[in-house]
């Protein structure tokens, strides 16, 4: 079939993945919790169990799928990931039962582990280390625009049937998998030889080698600590922010805006601000300069810590809204720099494995930190729980300070070079 032979350039394909993937996700998640509560009739315990099942799937499969991507094909891993994510949410949208939602979220988590690491490692392979940082930033911006457009679409579709946004979003995931099969190139990836990946022992060796690479790198260990504390804080903030808005504030009466529309405005406003800030930073910061990137991420982390405290303590809706948007900027705008940071400090042949290890640490952190913050919210108050998330983030200040010191003498990987363990390019 001739059409399969035509491949687009990697930069275009990465932007397509970022745009269509974010559009599909935001279409689904704009209404997903409402669907689970109103249509499937899940109680609070069942809602928690759904999230736990998804995080458990991510934890179990994060590293094995990363190893498969490094051993066989990163392109194949990305395609399988979006295929599984589409099948999972299609099941949830078509079968409104608790069991179906559990299975759907396990499939989605499994699919997400195929994509995480493989997508970034593929991009670094195809574009090279000098261009990959700009690709991550542009992809982040495209994703924000796509999310902004899809939020009102999801709400509009839900006015007809609550499951429509989920069905449409899952179909877009399946479409993306097909498009990647047709157009996605893989020219620079070098899988390990067949004699090396014929057994599970070889996969175990790749996992061990990835662990050794992280342990040998003081910079990767520092990033790992930042990831762990950030994950412990993120789950509680993500789950309690909506409850905090609803229970502790009265939404301003402007025309006929109901609560659902207000949350659409909150989400869209955050996306617009993140898009603007990301573009301003992109124009002034060179993603190839490690020390400059760390300073930017450090600044965003400080903004996040302070904004969460203001959001928690504020008694004024508009002040809380501004603080929430600042916290959103602190998280979202730093994301492409964070991924570039990991990628450029990882050995090229095991990048997907190492990024997947970081994803596994993120899953562990969320599983460990989320219930603790939720318990504080139940026992004390939502404000106390949100302040605790800021407290959990505080140790990251120390690790960012350490990263700045390490950046003066720590080399990064570049095309064809070694990192801390050998000859490298200092940036």
N, C-alpha and C positions, 0 to 999 in steps of 0.2 A: 504494500500500500504506500503510494508515493507521499501522501501527506504526512506520514510519520517521520519522514526524513528531514523535514524542514524544522529547524530549531531557531528560536529567537535568541538574542544575546542574553547573557545571564543577568545583567542589570535590569533589563526590561521584565524578565520573568520574575525576579525577586520583588519588584514593585507590584507586579500583578498579584503575586502571592499575598503580599502585605495588604493590598487594597481589597481584593475579593475575599480573602480570609477574614479580615476585620469586618467587612460589610456583612458577611454571613454570621459571624459570632455576635455582632451587635444586634442584628435583626432578631436572633434567638434570645439573647440575654435581656433585651429590652422588656420582655414580657414573661420570661421563663419562670421566675418565682411566683408571679401572679397565677400562671397556668397551673403550677404544681399545687398551689393552695386552693384555687377556685375550681379547677376542672378535675384534678386528680384527688383533691380533698386530703392532702397530706397534713398530718398534725406536726407540731414542732419537733417531736422526737424523730419522726420519719424524715423531716427536712434535714435534720442534722445527720441522720444515717446516710442519706443520699450523698451529702458532701463528704462524709467519712469514706464511703465506698469509692468515690472518685479519687480522693487523695491517696487511698490505699493502693488503687490501681497504678497511680502515678509513681508511688514509692517502689512498688514491686517491679515495674517494667522500665523505669527510667534508664537505668544503666544497661540492662540487656539489649534494649532497642538501640541505644547509642553504640554499643559494640557491634551490633549487626550492621549499622550504618557505616562504621569504619571498616568493617571486614568485607562487606559485599558491595553496597551502593548507597550513597546518600540520596541520590535521586529517587531510588526505589523506596527508601524509608519515608521520604516526604510524601510520595504518592499514596503509600499505604496508610499513612497517618490521616490524611484528609479523607480517604475512603472510609476508614473506621469512624472518624468523627461524624461524617455524614450519615452513615448507617445508624449510629447510636442515637442521634437526635431525631432521625426519621422515625425510629422505633418509639421514642418518647412522644412525639407528636401524634402518631397514629394509634397508640395503645395507652390510654389514660389510666394505668394501674400502677400501684406502688412497685411491684416487682419489675414491670417494664421500665419504669424510671430508674430503678437501681441498675438494671442491666445496661440501659442506655448510657448512664453516666460512667459506668465501668468501661464501656466501649469507647466513650469520648476520652476518658483519661488515658486509656491504652493508646488511642490514636495520637493524642497530644504528645506522648512520650516518643513516638516515632518522629514527630516533627521537630520537637525540641532538641537542639544540638545539631541534628542532621541538616536542617535548613540553614543555620548559620555557618556550619562547616562547609557545606556545599558552596555557599556564597563566597566564603573566603578562598576556597580552591579556585573558583572560576574567575573571580575578579582580582585576586591578589591582595595582599595585606595593605597596600597603600590606598586601594579604592574601597575596601570593604566597609570602613568606618562611615564614609559618605553614603554608601548604600543603606546601611542600618538607619542612619538619620533620615534619609529620604523615605525609606520604607515606613518608619515611624510616623512621619508626617502624612503620607498617603493613607496609612491606617486610621489616623485621627480624622481625616476628611471623610473617609468611607464610613466610619462609625457615626460621625455627625449626620450624614445623609440617611443612614439606616435606622436611626432612633425613631424619627417620626414615621418612617415606613412601618416599623414593627408595631407601633401604637395604632396606626391606621388599620393595619391588617387585623389586629386583635379586636377591633370594633365589630368585625364580621364574625370571626371565630377565634377563640383564644389560642387554638393550636396552629393557626395559619402562619404566624411568624416563625414558629419552630419548623414547620414543614418546608417553608420557603428557604430558610437559612440552611437547613440540612441538605436540601437539593443543590444549593449553591456550593456547598462543600463537595458534593459528589461531582458537580460540574468542574470544579477546580481540579480534582483528581484526574479527570479525563483530559483537561487542557494541559496539565503537566505531563501526562503520558505522551501527548502529541508534540509539545513544544519545548519541554525542559531539556537543556543540554547537560552533558556531564563529560567534559573534555579533559579536565586536569586531575581528576581523582584517580589514585592508584591503589586499588585494593590489594590486600596481602595475597601472596601466592596461594593457589589451591591447596598445596601441601601443608600450608600453615593454618588454614581455617576449616579443616575437615572434621574437627571434633569440638565438643564443649570445653575440652581442656584448653584449646587455643583461645576460646572466648574468655575463659577464666584468666588466662595469661594476659589478655588485653586489658581486662579489668584491673588486674594487679599492676600492670605497667602504668595504666592511667593513674591509679592511686599513688604509685611511686613518683610519677611526674608532679603530682600536686604536692606531695610531701617534700620533694626536693626544692620546690619553688616557694620562697618566702612570700612572694607577691601573690601567688595563687592561694596560699594558706590564709593570707590576710583577706583576700576577696571572699574566701569561703566563710570566714568569721562574720564578715559584713552580711553575706547572704543569709546565714543562720539567724542572726538577730532581726534582720529585716523581715524574714519569713514569719518568725514568731509573732511579730507585731502586726503583720498585714492581714492575717486571717480575722483577728478580732476587729480591726478597723473596718474591713470590708463587710462583715456581717452586722455590725452595730451602727454604722453611719445612718442607714435609712431609718432604723428604729429611733435613733437620737433625734432626727429631724421631725418624725411624726409625733413622738411623745413629749418632747421638750420645747417645741415651738408651734406657734400658730401660723400657718401659711397666710401671707397677705392676701386680702380679697381684692383681686384685680380682674375686673370683668367676670367671665364665667370660667376662670381657670380652676380646674379641680386638682386633687392631689396627684393624680397620674400625670397630668400635663406639667405640673410643677416639677416633678422628678425628671421629666423629659427636658425641661428648661435647665435644671441643675446639671444634668449629664451633658447636654449640648454646650452649655456655657463653659464647662470644664474642658471639653474637647477643643473649642475655639481658642481658649487661652493657651492650652498646651501646644496647639499648632503654631500660634504666633511666637511663643517663647522658644520653641524648638528651632524655628527658622532663624530667629535673632541669634541664638547661640551657634547654630550651624555656620552662620556667616562670619563669626568671630573666633571660633575654636577649630583647630585642626585636629581631626580625629586620629591622625598619625602621631601626634605628640602626646605621649602617655602622661607626663606630669601635668600638662594643661587640662587633659580630660579629668584627671583625679581632682583637680581644684574645682572644676565645674560640678562634678558629682558630689563633692564635699559640700559645696554651697547649697545644692539642691537638698541634700540630706538635712542640713541645718534648718532650711526653710520648712521641710516636712515636720521635723521635731517640734518647732515652735508653733506651726500652724495647727497641728493636732491638739496641742494644749489650749490654744485660743478657741478652737472649734468646740472642745469639751466644756470649757468654762463659760463661754459667751451666753448671755441671756437675751441677746438681740438677734433676730433672724438674719438680718442682712450682714451683720458682723460674722455670724457663724457661716453664712454662705460664702463670704469672701475668704474666710479661713479655710473652708473646705476646698474651694477652688485652688488656693495656694498649696494645700496639701496634695491635691491632684497633680499640680504642676511639678511639685517636688518628686513625685513618684514617676510620672509618665515621661517628663522631659529628660530624666537621667537614664531611662531604659536603653536607648541605643548606644550610649557611651559605655554603659555597664557591659553590654554584650561584646562590644569592640574590645574592651579591657580584658575580658576573659579570653577571647579569641586570640589576641595578639600575645598573650602570655602562655598559650598552650602549644605543644608540639603539633605541627600540621597533620601528621598521620593519625593522631588520636584525639583530634579536637571534638568530634561528636561524642566520644566516650566521656571526655572531661566535662563538657558542657552538660551532658546527661547526669553526671555525678553532682554537679551544682544544682540541677533540677531536683535530684533526689534529696539533697540537703534542704532545699526549699520546701519540699513536701513534708519532710520530717519536722521542720520548724513550724509549719502551719498546723500539723497534727498536734504538736506539743503545746504551741502557744495559744491556739484558738480556744480550746475548752477552758483554759485557765483564765483568759480575759473574759470569756462568757460567764464563768462562775462569779467573777468580780461584779459583772454587770447585773447578775441576778441577786447576789447577796448584798451588794452595796448600792450601786447606781450605775447608769449608763455613762455618766460623766466620769466617774471613778475608773470605769473600765477603759474609756478612751484615753484618759491620762496615763493609765498603766501601759498602753501601747506606745506612748511617747517615751515612757521610762525604759521600756524594753529596747527602743531604738538608740538610747543615749550611749551605750558602749560602742556603737559604730563610729562615734566621733574619734575615739582612741585609735581604732583600726584605720580610719581614713588618714589620721595624722601619721601613723606608721607607714601607710602606703606612700604618702608624700615623701617621707624620708627615704624609703626604699627606691623610689623612682629616680633618685639622683645617681644610683649605682646599679640598678637592675635592668638588664637588657630585655628586649622583647624579641619574639620570633618574627622573622621576615621570610620572604620567599627564598627557599633553599638554604636557610641558616638554622642554627641551633639556638636554644634559649639559655636559661641560667645554667643548664648542665654542660654547656659547651660553647662554641664560638657563636656570637650573636651580633645583632645590630643594636646599638644603644640609641634610645630615643628620649 
